[in-house]
Amino acid sequence: MSERRVFHASTEGHVHAESVAASDAAPAGTEDALVFTTHVLSLNAATLLQLGLMDAPDGEAVERDLNAAKHLIDTLAVLERKTRGNLTDEEAKLLTTVLYELRLRYVEARG
């Protein structure tokens, strides 16, 4: 039996992976949902980096860039508007939650 790696991420940018049997992995037809989720979480992590709330993968601190963070948040907002009505409940909830959390963190960072 083959194994597949499944990634889980939180809105705080924490990601962990687990190996699951291929038969226990995402059912057929969910590849688009996985790609969408991965894209949203990638933009979330990039925004957290720009806000200075997360270290780079090499462990180095990243200089805060609020303009870049705002651009990424705006990109997620456009994605939300353009996909409205075409997402699963889980995808819509993820996008709404990520946007809410990032907007709060952006306002806090601006002081």
N, C-alpha and C positions, 0 to 999 in steps of 0.2 A: 504494500500500500504506500503511495507517495504522500509526501507532506507538503504543506503550503504554509507560508508565513502570513499571518494576519497582523496588521498594525492597528493599534488603538491610540487615540490622542485626545487630550483634554483641551479645553479652551485656554488653559494656562500654558500650553505649549509642551506638556509632558507627553512623550511618546514611548510606547513599549510594544514589543513584538512577541508573538507566541507562535509556535509551530502547531498546526492542527492537521489531522488527517485530511486528505483531499476531499473525502466524502463529507467531512464536517465543515468545510470551507463554504464560502458564499455560494448560494445556489445559482444555477445557470440564469443568465439574464440580469444579474446584478452588477456586471462589470462597469456599466455606465455610472451606477450609483457609487461604486468604489472610486472611480476616477474623479467624479464630482467631489466626493468627500475629501479625497486626498488633495485636490486642488484648493478647496476652501481651507483645509488645515495647513497647507503650505503657505497660503497668503496670510493666515493667522500667525504662523511662526515668523514669517518675514516681518510682519508688523510689530510683533513683540520684540524682535531684534532691533528694529528702528526706534522703538520706544525706550530701548535700553533695559528692557525687563528680562532679557534672555541673553545668554552668552552665545557666541558663534560656536559652530560644531567643533572647532579646534580648541575651545575653552577660553578663547580671548574675548575680552569685553568689546562691545561694539559701541562706537560713539553714537549718541542719540541724534536722530535726524527726524524732527517732528514733521517737516514737509514731506519726506518720503513716507512716514507713517500715515499721514493724512491722505496721500495719494493711494496707498494700499487700501485704506478704509473706504475711500470713495470708489475704488475698483470693486470691492466686495458689495457696496451698495448698488452699483450698476448691475452687477451679476444678480443681485436679489430682485431688482426691478425687471430685468430682462427674462428671468426664469419664473417669475410669479405665475402660479397656476400649472406649472409643468414639473414640479418637484414632488417627490414623495413627502409624506408628513415628516419623516425622519430628516430628510435633506433640508426641508424648509426650517425645521426646528434648529438644526445645526447652524445654518446660515444666520438665522435670526439671533441665536445665542452668541455666536462669534461676533457679529456686528455690535450687539449690545455691550458685550464685555470690552471690545476694543475701543468703542466710543467712550466708555467710562474711563478707561485707562488713558486714552488720549487727553481727555479733559483734565484728569489728575496730573498728567505730565506737563500740560501747559500751565498749570498752577492757577 
